[in-house]
Amino acid sequence: MITRGTTHPNRLRRVDRWIADRCGSVVADAADPLVVDLGFGASPVTTVELWDRLRAMIRPDVRVVGLEIDPARVADAAPAAVPPRLTFARGGFELAGLRPVLVRAFNVLRQYAEEEVAAAWSTMSDALAPGGMLVEGTCDELGRIASWVLVDRSGPRSLTVAARLAVLADPDVPGPAVLAERLPKALIHRNVPGEGVHALLRALDDGWHAAAGYAPYGPRQRWLRAVAAVTDAGWPVLDRPARWRLGELTVPWSAVAPAD
C-alpha cells in the first residue's frame, strides 16, 4: 500500500521550490500542465501546498492530482479539492492512467524493498508525458532532512541531499552525516565503504568538520565551505552556489549509483 506518515504543513516546501527551479520549464512549456503527487497520505495538505506553489511560481493553470491507493484517504481528501485544477483520485505507480509532465513521490518507496525501486521508477516514468520528470525521495517528519532522485524515461539523473542548516549546527546532530538517515530507498542501504553515496557523505562531513572555524559566522557559511571542499575534491556538483546557500547539494546519479 502506498502511504505516508504524519503530514506537517510546509515539510515539502524545500522540495517544491527545487522542483520549481529545476523542473519548472517542463511544466511551463507543457501543452497540458498536469502534475501528480503520489502517495499524499493521511492528509492532503502537501498536495494542496504543491498546487499553490506551482501555480504561483510557474503557471496559474497548472493541474495537480493527488493519488492514493487507499480509497478512504481519497474520500477524506475530497473536501480540499478545487476541481478541475486540484483533484484527488485512487492510484499507484501506474499513475491511474494519467500522463503527467511531473510526478512528486515522497516517503513512498521507503516502504518497499531496495530491489523493487527500479521497477517502480520504470512504471512511473513510462507513464510520464514526453519530456516528463519524476522526483522521488524521502524526508523526516518536519522536512528538516531530505534527499531525492530526479528520474526521467532514461532512468535516474541526479541525487540531491538537503538539510535545514540550523539542524546541522545543533551540537546533538553529527553534522551532514545525519543525511544518511533520509537517503532514498535506492541508496539508504548503500551507505557503506566502497559505495559512491558513502564517499559523498564522507566528503561532505569531512568538509563540514574542517570548516568548524566558520561556525561563529553561522551554519550557512560553514555549509558553503563544506560544499566548496566537496567540489575541490573533484565531485561533479551540479547545482549553483545560490542553491548551496539553501542547504542543498546535487550530484549526477552516476557519481552515487550503487556499485552492483
HELIX and SHEET records of a PDB file:
HELIX    1   1 ARG A   13  ARG A   22  1                                  10    
HELIX    2   2 GLY A   24  ALA A   28  1                                   5    
HELIX    3   3 VAL A   45  MET A   57  1                                  13    
HELIX    4   4 PRO A   71  ALA A   77  1                                   7    
HELIX    5   5 ALA A   78  ALA A   80  5                                   3    
HELIX    6   6 LEU A   95  GLY A   97  5                                   3    
HELIX    7   7 LEU A  109  GLN A  111  5                                   3    
HELIX    8   8 GLU A  114  GLU A  116  5                                   3    
HELIX    9   9 VAL A  117  ASP A  126  1                                  10    
HELIX   10  10 LEU A  165  LEU A  168  1                                   4    
HELIX   11  11 GLY A  175  ARG A  182  5                                   8    
HELIX   12  12 LYS A  185  ILE A  188  1                                   4    
HELIX   13  13 GLY A  196  ALA A  210  1                                  15    
HELIX   14  14 ALA A  212  TYR A  217  5                                   6    
HELIX   15  15 PRO A  219  ASP A  232  1                                  14    
HELIX   16  16 PRO A  241  TRP A  244  1                                   4    
HELIX   17  17 TRP A  253  ALA A  255  5                                   3    
SHEET    1   A 8 LEU A  86  ARG A  90  0                                        
SHEET    2   A 8 ARG A  63  GLU A  68  1                                        
SHEET    3   A 8 LEU A  34  LEU A  38  1                                        
SHEET    4   A 8 LEU A 102  PHE A 106  1                                        
SHEET    5   A 8 MET A 133  CYS A 139  1                                        
SHEET    6   A 8 ILE A 145  ASP A 152 -1                                        
SHEET    7   A 8 GLY A 155  ALA A 163 -1                                        
SHEET    8   A 8 GLU A 248  PRO A 252 -1                                        
END                                                                             
